Amino acid sequence: MIYKKMFFPIGGGDELKERLFAALLIAKYFDANLEILRCIHDTGKQMYKNLGISAQVMKEIDEVIAIRTKEESIEFENAIKEIGEIAGMEISTTPIPNKVHALLTVKEGNRSLLVEEESKFCDIVIAAAPPSGIATATFETSVLKSGKPVLMFPRKMKTFSTKSILIGWNNTVESSRAITSSIELLKLAEKVQIVSSDEYSGVDMQKINQLIAYLKFHSIDATYKIVETTRIPGEALLNAALDGNFDLIVAGAYGHKGLRELMFGGATRYLLEHSTLPIFMSH
């Protein structure tokens, strides 16, 4: 068992059942326990007070929020029960000793802060690709502040495999960390290929050979391929993965110099929006 505990934060929005199914699918693949964190925003009473809203209006707003929260909870409970049965994995609201299962935890508060704190106590974070590739605060927190590797999956994913893995290599700290973090995952693969390009990393065959030799220390036989890039960072990597029928991509998540920490680099943003494959990321 590579992973014993996975962490999956989930909010509302579209493709709820699809995202739940994909998360359970991954957990079952690794025979790992899955903690599902559902975050409920607080009513924001302090904000109302700061705006000078009367007590009566505050009460009415809170009543509306309470009704909506209850409706969402019922919808979520029904969805997770249905998907749990389809995926064949038991869902519980309390830990089940000595049994692989999915633990549903519901907490109220700021979603990003909750994810940042709760994600520290797992082996790996799994996260659904953000809608339209636009990284939400919750997704960025998962990648940048959990201190854990992140396995991002497409919002609609029906199968999962690690038989063939493509590594995106550009000689950065982030790509190096992603490879080291994914060593145990790479050991499962029957096919591992390193992809690099001259335009964005300046292909250095000595470095690539060193990387191949490093992987061999872990009994991982990797090949390499130099690809031609396009004007869109990340497109060549995804095209190589799709053309080669790979199951998963390993890549670093990084930001452009000069921008704030939470801004992802162009290649990462492209992969978030367009990838139909799961991506193992490390920052």
N, C-alpha and C positions, 0 to 999 in steps of 0.2 A: 504494500500500500504506500504510494508516494505521499498522498495527502490524507490526513486523518480528519481535518476540520476545514471546511470551506465556509466563506462568508459571502452572503448575497443580499445587498441592500436593494429594496424595491419600493417604488412609489406607485402612484396611480398612472393614468394615461392609457394610451392605446396598446394593443397587443399584450394585455395583462396575462392571459392564459398562455400565450406563446412564450413569453419570457419566463414564466414559472416552469413550463415544460422543459425549456432549454436548460435552465439551472438544475433541475432535478436529473435531467439526462446526463449532464456533466458529472454530477455527484455520484450517480449510479455507475458511471463508466470507471471512476476511480475507487468505487466502493468506500466513499468518504461520507462522513457526517456533514450535513449542510445546515448552517444557521441562516435563516431568512429573517432579515430585519425589515419590518414595516414601520415607517415613521409617520406619525400623525402630528401635523403642525398644531401648536397651541393656539388659543383664540386671540392672542395678541392684545389682551386687555390693557396692558401698559401703553401700547401704541394708541389705543382709543383715548386713554386719559390724556396723553400728550397732545392729541388733536382737539381736546376740549369737547368731546362727544358726551352728551348727557347720559345719565345712568339708564334711562328708559331705552334710548337708542342702543346703548351697549348691550342691554338685556335682549333686545330684539335680534341684534346681530348674532349674539352668542347662541340664541335659540335656533336661528337659521343654520349656523355652522354645526351645531350639535346634530340637527336632523340630517344634514348632508354627510357628516362624519359617520353617523350610524348606517346610512344607506351604503356608503363606500365600504364599511366594515363587513356588512352582510354580503355585498358583491364579492369582496375579496375572499371571505370565508368559503363561499360557495365555489368560487373559482379554484382555490387551492385544494379543496376537498376533491373536486372533480379531476383536476390534473394529477393529484397524488395517486388516485386510483388508476388513471391511465398510465402513468409512469411506473407504477408498481413500487412506490416508496411511501413508507408510513410518515405521516405528518403529525407532530405532537406539539403541544404548548408547554410541555415540561420535558426535561431531559430523560431519555430512556437508557439506563446503564447497560453497557455491553451489547448494544444493538445499533447498527447503522440506521440512521433515520434523519429526517429533516425537522429541525426545531424552529418553530415560528415564534419570534419575539416581536411584540408590538410596544413601541415607546413613543411618548409625546415630547415634542420639542423641535429645535432647529435640526433639520435633516442632515445638513453638512456636518454639524458638530457631533451629532449622534454617530454618523458613519465614521468620522475621524476617530472617535473614541472606541467604538465597538469593533472596528476592523483590525485593531492591534492584536486581537486574541484569536488568530487563525493562522493557517498555513498559507492560504492564498485567497485573494478576493476574486470573485467572479462577478462580472457586470455586463448588463445588456448594452449594446451600442446605443449612444444617445440619438434621439430623433433627428433625422436630417443631418447627422454628423456634427451637430452643434453641441459641444461638450457642456453639460450642465455643471453647476457647482458641485452637485453630489458626485457626478462621474469624475470630475477633476480631483475631488477629495479622495476618492477611492484610489486613483492612480498616484497622486502626488503626496498624500499625507498618511496613508495607511502604513507605510514602511514595508509593504508586502508586494510581491508580484501580483499582477492582475491578468486574469484571463477574460478578455472581452469576447462576447459572442454576438452574432447577428440577432436582431430582435425576433426573427423567425428562423429557427434552426431545428431541423427534424432529425439530424444525425450528427454524431460526433465521433471523431477518430484521431489517433496520434500516429498512424502508420507512416505517414509521409509529412515531414516538417521542413519548411523553408525558413532560413535565417537571413534576415536583412542586416548586412554588415556595412558600416561606414566608419569604423575605427574610432567611434566616440565612446565616452565613458558609459553612456546610456545603453548602447548596443552591447558593450562588453558585460555590463551588469545583467542585462536580459539573458545573455547566453549562459552565464554562470548560474543564474537563478533557475534556468530551465534544464539544467544538466540531467536531472532524473527523468524529466519529460522526454528529452532527446534520446535517452537510453531505450525508451519504449518503441521508438520509430524504426521501421525497416528501411527507410530512405530519408537521408538528411542532406540538404543542399544549401550551400552558402551563396547568397546573391550579393553582388556589389556592382558599383558603376564608377566610371572614371570621372564623370562630371561632378558628382556630389561628394565623393569621398577621396578621389584621387587614388585609383587602384594601386595598391602596393602589394605585389605578389609575395614579398617576404612576410608581410603581416598576415596575409591570407594563409600562407603555408604554416606560419606559427599557430594560427587558429586551428587549422586542420590537425596539426600535431597535438595541440592542447586537447582537442576533443578525443583524439585517439588514446590519450591517457585514461579516458573514461570509457574506453571500448566503443566509441562512436565513430563510425566510418563516414566521413562527410566528403561530398564532392563540391565543386564551386562552379559558378557561372558569372560571367561579366555581361551585364545587360546594358542596352542603350536606353538612356533616360529620355523622358519627354519634358515638356515645359512645366508639367504638373508634378511637383515632388510627391513621391509615393505611388504614382501610377505605374511605373515600371516594375516596382516590387510586387504590386498586386497582380499585374498582368503575368509576371513570371510564375506566381503562385497558381493562378488559374490555368495558364497554359500547360503547366506541369502536373495538373491535377493533384496539387498538394492539399492536405487536410487542415493544416494549421500554419500560422506564421509566427515567428519569434522576432520581435523588434523592440527597440528602445523607444520610450516616449520622452520627448524633449521639447524645449522651447527655444525660440530665436533669441539671440543675445540682444539685450537692450529692452526687451519686453518684460512685463511683469511675470512672476513665477508661474501663474496659472494659465498663461497663454501657451498652447501647444504649437509645435512647429508645423510647417505646411504639410510635410509627409504624414505626420500623425493625423492631422485633420482630414486629409484625403482618405486615409484608411478607415477612419471612424465613419465617414459618410458612405463609402462605396464598397467596403469589404463584405463579401458574402461568406467569408471564412472566419473562424475564431482567431484571435490574435493574442499571443502571450506577450505582455508588456512589462517593462520594469523601468523605473525612473531613478 
